[in-house]
Amino acid sequence: MMGEHLANFECFACKTHFQPFFFALSRQFERIDFDRDGGIDVEQAEGLTRYCTNACLQGHYPSVMAEQQVPIPALRPGYSAVERCAVCSGPVDMTRFHLTYTLEYSEDRGWCVQPIEVENVAVVCQKCAPFTFGVSLATDHSSDHERALSPESTELVSLPSPT
């Protein structure tokens, strides 16, 4: 039986109400901690869009990435220590916070959303999208992206490592 809250969400492409399984495009600042067997720390995560099927996702998310002004690279980034920035093609130090766009296949279980599969779409270096701890990317995607790319916030704030 579908939970009550699931009827409140519609596919961004075809406006169909979600089933418990859905596809999503998200962005977040991440860093890989190789000292913790490749654990990933995530800050300022934001779901950009949700889709009812992979067909809706594949047909729609490239336009969302274009609105974000982040090209989709032909070779998707992995989880190495250094990857290539989708915007400037420069290096992305994956051990420092950097902007990451992901495609996700998840199940809404009513009380939580369980990711089933997550794939990196693009990573963006600190020069192109500086990380500022505590500054949200919020909901107006175009203006938030411009704020995230603002030259005023170029300093990376180091977080204490977990104990």
Secondary structure, DSSP 8 states (H G I E B T S, - for coil): ---GGGGG-B-TTT--B--SEEEEEEEEEEEEEGGGTTEEEEEEEEEEEEESSHHHHHHHHHHHHHHTT----SS---SSSEEE-TTT--EEETTS-EEEEEEEEEEE-SS-EEEEEEEEEEEE-TTTS---TT----S-HHHHHHHHT-TT-----------
